[in-house]
Amino acid sequence: MRIIAGEGHGRKLKVPKGGETRSTASRVKQTYFDIMRAAIEGATFLDACAGSGALGIEAISRGAAHSTLIDRSHAAVSSALANIRVLGEKSRKVEVLQGDLLRTLRKLRSEGRTFDVVYLDPPYEAGPYEEALELLAEGLVNPLGYVTAEHFKKRELPENILTLRRIREVKVSDHRLTIYRNEVPS
């Protein structure tokens, strides 16, 4: 796995050992960043269920101001910590948190943290999509910010979740990207 574009273009990333995490396919990652290009520049980015941290690292490589990575797996967090080093000086712009997704989102919300762009990719089968999307809508996503959920192409997610409004869906192979915008007035 490599960084696709930006300052870190071409640098190799480590993948967590074991089968606990599933890496986002290169084609899905490329499609996502093509769509979100304008929103990423200068953004605070949250990579929920980050695995190796590839998306959050890619966001920094493409100009995001800060990236927060969350994963419950020790192996994933170890890989992400190793991978952020490829950013050199910019590795200080990345924060890696280990913990349960919903619990960590609640903690971030209680701390008053907010994000401009969020990527949500929990395990497809048991992933708490709706619960996580509700938590994000309840104060974690800045007004007019974006949340993208990657999920199996046959799984349907709601058109609206609280203040999040679905603005686009894209199918890429067996994956679907559902993109929401936080329609809270600023």
Secondary structure, 3 states (H helix, E strand, C coil): CECCCCCCCCCECCCCCCCCCCCCCHHHHHHHHHHHHHHHCCCEEEEECCCCCHHHHHHHHCCCCEEEEEECCHHHHHHHHHHHHHHHHHHHHEEEEECCHHHHHHHHHHCCCCEEEEEECCCCCCCCHHHHHHHHHHHHEEEEEEEEEEEECCCCCCCEECCEEEEEEEEECCEEEEEEEECCCC
